[in-house]
Amino acid sequence: MTIKYHFFGKNCKIDNQLLDRSDLENNLRNLDFKFDDTLFVKQIHSNKAIAIDDETKKFNKNNRLEADAIITNQKNIAIGIVTADCAPILLFDKKNNIIAAIHAGWRGALSGIIENSVKSMIDLGAKNISCEIGPMIQQNSYEVSQDLVSEFTTKDSKNNKFFAKSSKKDKFQFNLNGFIEECLNKLPIDNIENNKIDTLSDEKNYHSYRRSTLQNQDNYGRNLSIICIT
């Protein structure tokens, strides 16, 4: 068996409710993915990870379960998450054929979505985990208020290092990417790849919620991150 994954941006279209997946499925076939289903959860910025370790646990597109990560050891299920500035994290154990797709915004990352996902993989038998962090908002583009700084430093004062003063009064630039990488480094993961592509500044290739907000656009689009055991 082989594990394949891909990070899509504006080159792959999907509707907001994730019902019309025809463009995604065509793109996956063109990339030689072999799959029977595409599986997404209803993302809620939580620390909840769902394991699909049996055919009977699959759910359809009209009945997506609420969670922010999917873990599976099942073949030919393309699991995925959608992002528009949050971090897409793909985990995989090529030896034991176990994969995970994680949606990590600041709430999920702070509350343990990464740790819970890795634990779920280990519970399924993962021992040689690799990781790739996909396109997400980077520190220079992520301006936040003191309230968010306090959320992180209240949990751990050392989190202050992920915030830099902005040129704007009472604003800070948040390194969510760095925080996520540090979380991953504390876990039993053998290899971490971080492409550090900024979804906000790379307007040509990626959707960005924050960019659309700044430009007063109603629909900000979705980036897709997919991984599959084939």
N, C-alpha and C positions, 0 to 999 in steps of 0.2 A: 504493500500500500504506500501511497504518497500523500504528503500534506501540501496543499497549495493555498496561497492566500494573496490578496490584492487589496490595495487602497484605491478607491475610485473617488474622483471629484466631479467636476462639471461634465466630464466625458461620459457619465452614466446617470440617466434620469430615473427618478422614482417619485410617485405622488406622495403627498404628506401623510396619508393613511397607510402607506406601504402595501396597497392593494394591487396596483398595476406594476408587476415586476418583469414585464416583458423585455424592457431594455436591459435590465440587470442580467436576466437569464441569457439573452443574446450575447452580452459582453462576456459572461462567464464561459459560454461555449466557445467563443472566439479565443479565449485564453486556455482552452483545453481542460476546463474544470469538468469533472464527471459528477453529476449530482441528480438526485431524485426530488429533493425539496430544498427550498430556501427558508430559513427559520429566523425570525426576528422576535424580540420581546417588546413589550410596551414600556419604554424607558421612563423612569420616574425620579432620576437623580438619587438613587438609594444605594445601599450596600448589599442588596439582594442578588445572589447568583443562583441560577437554575441549572441543574445537571440533567441532561438528557442521556441516560445510560441504558435506555431500553426503547424499542420501537413504539411501545404503547404510550410513552411520555411525550411524544411529538404533539404539537397543537397546530391548528390551521391559522391562516392569515386573518380570519374574522374573529379569532378568539385568542389574541396574543396575551400571554401572561405578563404580569407586571414584574419587572426586574431590570437590572442594568448589566447583566453578564449571562452568557450562555456557555456551558461547558458540555462537551460530549466526547464519547469514544465510538460513536456510531459512524459507519461509513456512508458516504454519498449524501450527507446532510450539509449543505452550505449554510453555516451559521454566520450571522452578521449583526452589526450595530450601525446606527446612523449618528452622525455628528455634524456640528456646524461651528466649531471652535473648541468644544470639549475634546478630550483625548480618546482616540481609538487605540486600544491595546490588544494585540493578538498574541496569545501564548500557545506554545505547541511542544509536545514531546514526540519526536519523530520515531523514537525506538518503541514506545508503548502505544502510539497512535491515540493521543488524547489532545484535544484542542480547546481553546477558549477565546471568546470575543467579548471585550469589556468596553463599556461606555463609562468614562471617568471625567465628570466635571468636578468642580471644587468640592461640592457637597459629598459626592460619592467617594472621591479620593480621601477626604478627611474622615469619613465615617467607616472606611474599611472595605470598599468594593474590591480593591486589588488583592488584599490579604484573603478575603473570603473566596475569591475566585481561585487563587493558588491552592488554598486548602481543599477546595472542591476537586481540583485536578489531582492532588495528592491522594485524596480519598478514593479516586478511581484508579490509582496505581501509577501516577506520573512520578518519574524520578529524574528525568533529564530535560528540564524545562528551558526553552528559549523564548525570547520575547522580542516583539517589534512595536515601538511606539510610532504611530502614524501621524499624518498632518494634523496640527492643532494650533491654537493661538499661542504665540510666543510672548516672552516677557515685555518686549518693547511695545507690543500692541495691546497688552492687557492692563488697562488702567482700572484701579479699584479704590474703594473708600476705606477709611479707618476701620469701619465695622468689620470688613472681611479680614483685615490684618488681625483684629482682636479675636475673631473666630479661630484663627490658626495659632496665635501666640498663647491664647488661653489654654489650648490643649497641650502645647509644648512651646516654651519660650524660645527654643532653638529654631522654630519655624520663622522667626523674624528675618533670617538670612534670605528667605525667598521673596522679600519685598524691598524694592528700591524706591526712593523718593521720586515722584514725578515732577515735571516742570510746573504742573498745575497745583495750586494751593490745596492742601489737605487730600491729595491724591497720591497713590502709590502704583508702581508697576509690579505685577505679581508673576512670579516664575512658577506657574502651575506645572510646566514641563519638568523643571528641576525637582519639584516636590514629588512628582510621580516617579521620576527616576530613582530618587532616594528611597521611596517606599519599596520599589522593586529590588533595589540593591540589598535590602535587609531580609529578603526572602530567598528560599533555596532555588535560585534561578541561575543557570549556567552561563547564559549569554544574553545581553541586552543590546539591541540596536535601536538607536533613536535618530530618526531622520531630521528632526528639528525644522520641518517645513511650516511656515507661518500661514495659517488659513486666512488671516485678515489681509496681510500684505500681498499674497499671491492671488490677486483677483482673477487673473486669467484662468487658473486651474481649479480653484477651490471655492466652495460656498463658505460664508462667514455670517453668523448671526449678528455679531457686533458691527461688522462693516455695513450690513443692510440696515441696521438701526441708525447708524451715523448718517447714512444716505437716505433715510426715511423711506425705505422700501418695505412693502408689506410681507412679501414672501422671500425668505432668506435661503431656501434650497437646502439640500441635504447631501453630505458626503457619505459614501458607503464603504464599509470595511468588512471584507468577507474572508472566511477561512473554511477549509473543507478537507476531510480525509477521503481520498479517491482511490 
